[in-house]
Amino acid sequence: MTKTRLLLALAFGLLAAASAHAQSKIGFVSSERVLREAVPAVKAQKKLEKEFEKRDQDLQRMAKQLQSMQESLEKNGVTMGDADRKANEREYADLNREFQRRQREFREDLNQRRNEELAGVLERANKAIREIAETEKYDAILQDAIYINPRVDLTDRVIKALADK
């Protein structure tokens, strides 16, 4: 059974159990919204933007330089001497390879740092969810669902709890 089917079966089982017992409490939290809207998530995003701003600007400058070199080769390549044209093409190819390498490293580093920052936000969100569940006696709180009734959506409360801390 795939993970998704198992989760759906579990969710349906919990919902069936909830309808059988009028006292059962089930809630839902949208992890996506928490990671997009919660104060710690917004702060983490701004921190990452600031941390990677210089490298991003360097890549943008390099991309403009590559574009300029390509336009120059296309415009003047026919009138250049064979040796000059080959030297310029080699310089362009070297710079393009360097650009591709730096761009790949930038994406990898950014993804790694984003995952680190968001893991901390998720850990805090899960702690807030557990606190809500324990204090208000929830039987289950789901984080992923195909459909959820808005009355059991606790996302705003979790976002507020993260903002208060």
C-alpha positions as CSV (number, residue, x, y, z in Angstrom):
1,M,0.0,0.0,0.0
2,T,1.5,3.4,-0.9
3,K,2.1,6.0,1.7
4,T,-0.6,8.2,0.3
5,R,-3.2,5.4,0.4
6,L,-2.1,4.5,3.9
7,L,-2.5,8.1,5.0
8,L,-5.9,8.3,3.3
9,A,-7.0,5.0,4.9
10,L,-5.9,6.3,8.3
11,A,-7.7,9.6,7.8
12,F,-10.9,7.9,6.8
13,G,-10.6,5.6,9.7
14,L,-10.1,8.5,12.1
15,L,-13.1,10.3,10.5
16,A,-15.2,7.3,10.8
17,A,-14.2,6.8,14.4
18,A,-14.9,10.5,15.0
19,S,-18.4,10.3,13.6
20,A,-19.1,7.1,15.7
21,H,-18.0,9.0,18.9
22,A,-19.6,12.4,19.2
23,Q,-16.9,13.4,21.7
24,S,-13.9,12.8,19.3
25,K,-12.1,15.9,18.2
26,I,-10.1,16.1,15.0
27,G,-8.3,19.1,13.6
28,F,-6.3,20.0,10.6
29,V,-3.2,22.2,10.0
30,S,-1.9,23.2,6.6
31,S,1.9,22.9,6.8
32,E,2.2,24.8,3.5
33,R,0.4,27.8,4.9
34,V,2.4,27.7,8.1
35,L,5.7,27.7,6.1
36,R,4.4,30.5,4.0
37,E,2.7,32.8,6.5
38,A,4.0,32.2,10.0
39,V,6.3,34.9,11.4
40,P,9.3,32.6,11.9
41,A,8.9,31.3,8.3
42,V,8.8,34.9,6.9
43,K,11.9,35.8,9.0
44,A,13.7,32.7,7.8
45,Q,12.9,33.7,4.2
46,K,14.2,37.2,4.7
47,K,17.3,35.9,6.4
48,L,18.0,33.6,3.4
49,E,17.4,36.4,0.9
50,K,19.9,38.6,2.8
51,E,22.4,35.7,3.1
52,F,22.3,34.9,-0.6
53,E,21.8,38.4,-2.0
54,K,25.5,39.0,-2.9
55,R,25.9,35.7,-4.7
56,D,22.7,36.2,-6.6
57,Q,23.8,39.6,-7.7
58,D,27.2,38.2,-8.8
59,L,25.3,35.5,-10.9
60,Q,23.1,38.2,-12.5
61,R,26.2,40.2,-13.4
62,M,27.9,37.2,-14.9
63,A,24.7,36.3,-16.9
64,K,24.7,39.9,-18.3
65,Q,28.4,39.5,-19.2
66,L,27.7,36.2,-21.0
67,Q,24.8,37.8,-22.9
68,S,27.0,40.7,-23.9
69,M,29.8,38.4,-25.0
70,Q,27.3,36.3,-27.1
71,E,25.8,39.3,-28.8
72,S,29.3,40.6,-29.6
73,L,30.3,37.2,-31.1
74,E,27.1,37.1,-33.2
75,K,27.6,40.7,-34.3
76,N,31.3,40.8,-34.9
77,G,32.1,37.1,-35.4
78,V,32.0,37.3,-39.1
79,T,34.4,40.2,-39.3
80,M,36.9,38.9,-36.8
81,G,40.0,37.0,-37.7
82,D,39.8,33.3,-37.3
83,A,42.2,33.3,-34.3
84,D,40.3,36.2,-32.5
85,R,36.9,34.5,-33.1
86,K,38.2,31.2,-31.7
87,A,39.8,32.9,-28.7
88,N,36.5,34.8,-28.0
89,E,34.4,31.7,-28.4
90,R,36.8,29.8,-26.0
91,E,36.6,32.7,-23.5
92,Y,32.8,32.6,-23.8
93,A,32.6,28.8,-23.3
94,D,34.9,29.0,-20.2
95,L,32.9,31.8,-18.6
96,N,29.6,29.9,-19.4
97,R,30.9,26.7,-17.8
98,E,32.0,28.8,-14.7
99,F,28.6,30.4,-14.6
100,Q,26.8,27.0,-14.8
101,R,29.0,25.7,-12.0
102,R,28.4,28.7,-9.7
103,Q,24.6,28.7,-10.5
104,R,24.4,25.0,-9.6
105,E,26.3,25.5,-6.3
106,F,24.1,28.5,-5.5
107,R,20.9,26.5,-6.0
108,E,22.3,23.6,-3.9
109,D,23.5,25.8,-1.1
110,L,20.2,27.8,-1.1
111,N,18.1,24.6,-1.0
112,Q,20.2,23.2,1.8
113,R,19.9,26.4,3.9
114,R,16.2,26.7,3.1
115,N,15.7,23.1,4.3
116,E,17.6,23.8,7.5
117,E,15.6,27.0,8.2
118,L,12.3,25.4,7.4
119,A,13.0,22.3,9.5
120,G,13.4,24.6,12.5
121,V,10.1,26.3,11.7
122,L,8.3,23.0,11.3
123,E,9.8,21.8,14.6
124,R,8.3,24.8,16.4
125,A,5.0,24.4,14.5
126,N,4.8,20.8,15.5
127,K,5.4,21.8,19.1
128,A,2.6,24.4,18.9
129,I,0.3,21.8,17.4
130,R,1.0,19.3,20.1
131,E,0.4,22.0,22.8
132,I,-3.0,22.8,21.2
133,A,-3.8,19.1,20.9
134,E,-3.0,18.4,24.5
135,T,-4.6,21.5,26.1
136,E,-7.8,21.2,24.0
137,K,-8.0,17.4,24.1
138,Y,-7.8,16.7,20.3
139,D,-7.8,13.0,19.4
140,A,-6.0,13.7,16.1
141,I,-4.6,16.6,14.1
142,L,-3.9,15.9,10.4
143,Q,-1.4,17.9,8.3
144,D,-2.2,16.7,4.8
145,A,-5.7,16.1,3.5
146,I,-7.5,16.2,0.2
147,Y,-10.5,18.0,1.7
148,I,-11.0,19.5,5.1
149,N,-14.0,21.3,6.6
150,P,-12.9,24.9,7.6
151,R,-14.4,24.5,11.0
152,V,-11.6,21.9,11.9
153,D,-8.8,24.0,10.4
154,L,-6.4,25.0,13.1
155,T,-3.8,26.6,10.8
156,D,-4.6,30.2,11.8
157,R,-4.2,29.3,15.5
158,V,-0.9,27.6,14.9
159,I,0.4,30.7,12.9
160,K,-0.8,32.9,15.8
161,A,0.9,30.7,18.4
162,L,4.2,30.9,16.4
163,A,3.9,34.7,16.2
164,D,3.3,34.9,20.0
165,K,6.4,33.0,20.9
